[in-house]
Amino acid sequence: MSVELLVNVTPSETRVALVENGLLQEVHVERQAKRGIVGNIYKGKISRVLPGMQAAFVDIGMDKAAFLHASDIVPHTECVAVKEKEQFQAGNIAELVRQGQDIMVQVVKDPLGTKGARLTTDITLPSRYLVFMPGSAHVGVSQRIESEAERERLKRTVAGYVDELGGYIIRTAAEGVGEQELEQDAAFLKRLWRKILERKQKYPPCKILYEDPSLAFRVVRDFVGAELDKIRVDSRQSFDQLKRFTEEYVPELAGKLEYYSGESPIFDLYDVENEIQRALERKVELKSGGYLIIDQTEAMTTVDINTGAFVGHRNLEETIFNTNVEATAAIARHLRLRNLGGIIIIDFIDMQSEDHRRRVLHSLEQALSKDRAKTNVNGFSQLGLVEMTRKRTRESLEHVLCSECPECKGRGRVKTVESVCFEILREIIRVNRAYDADQFTVYAAPAVADYLRGEESHSLAELEVFIGKQVRVVSEPLCGQEQFDVVMM
Ligand SMILES: [Zn+2]
């Protein structure tokens, strides 16, 4: 199998497409929010100790001095003023630091207005599955991993990576992840930490030691450990940055990087742009003529499978079975592509044969095994539905790219033209009762206005007689179908 990453970079957005054997399987979109300095690590210098506030000002090379509170100085901090760590006494700033000393700090809060950045000495380095904690000897597990057995497995595995450099927190994303991937993640973090320590020795104070990586890199980092053949990047600048970063920290990816200089947009390769478009639609066509309908609601996702054109009576059961099997691959792909998590209910076309059902289930499990997110398939329920779960990782593609439709407010339906016309007629009667007007003008969507003047013109005429006033209808192209205005003249 050939696996390729396509990285599309613009100043405001980075999109990464994972393509397997020419078919788009995953899309990651990251949009540039205002970039702060949270997460950056500095070699700072204590510029002033403020015993009254139990805090210190730290020069990190920025305009405004940063702020370090005594409670944010942890026991394993290096270069605290006290000679021995046993004497560490949380809380008393005068005993913890002294003016002029160097101290390694990480930003936890961006500077705001007149306030400088807020710092901690409790440095952490996150990656995809783990968070590295320098100086700690512990392994912690995210509370959101519920299975006791899985927690044990992860703890046991990751405990093997703890050394004099530090310990780890196991992130939720690590659930179900293999040893090799965890080990690569830990190796990456250790490499990163060693670089930071090297710089701390070499650099003068008030210098940055580590910067939270660029958007493009953060996305690519998530694929450390994945079997990739090629990573193509369409921005020269990002390519150069990625090249430097990967050579330094992720050498296993460096040789796979390529600069894409083609004339057509990179997402035209493998039809990626169109595939993303299709991944936002409800309907998914199957080659055999059948199709899926995928609906995402607050509580769950439902997938409905349908045979397409008329199928003969003779081999009906066989056709149904084949459509269901074909659907399993499409379902697995679209769950991944759309990044749908949580509960998923699949309504396969009814099958009589127990053997067919078993084989469809097996086919679904096979198709899901390529997914990096953990999935769990229960069998057919009494009503013939397949219930499954997929671990939620990021937000779904739809949530990242779309917002609620302003016209129907997410219902997916708008009132018919006829319903809106009757609503307008009722509104005129209501307004006429409440106010004293000489005549009325109705502003409505073109389709509604046409209907009022056409099919419903007799109703309008009757209404005019009923209220004894004239009603003018004006077509307003900017109106949505359900929108209208009744104006008194
Ligand atoms: Zn709508």
Boltz pocket constraint, residues with backbone or C-beta under 6 A from the ligand:
constraints:
  - pocket:
      binder: B
      contacts: [[A, 405], [A, 406], [A, 407], [A, 408], [A, 409], [A, 410], [A, 411], [A, 412], [A, 413]]
      max_distance: 6.0
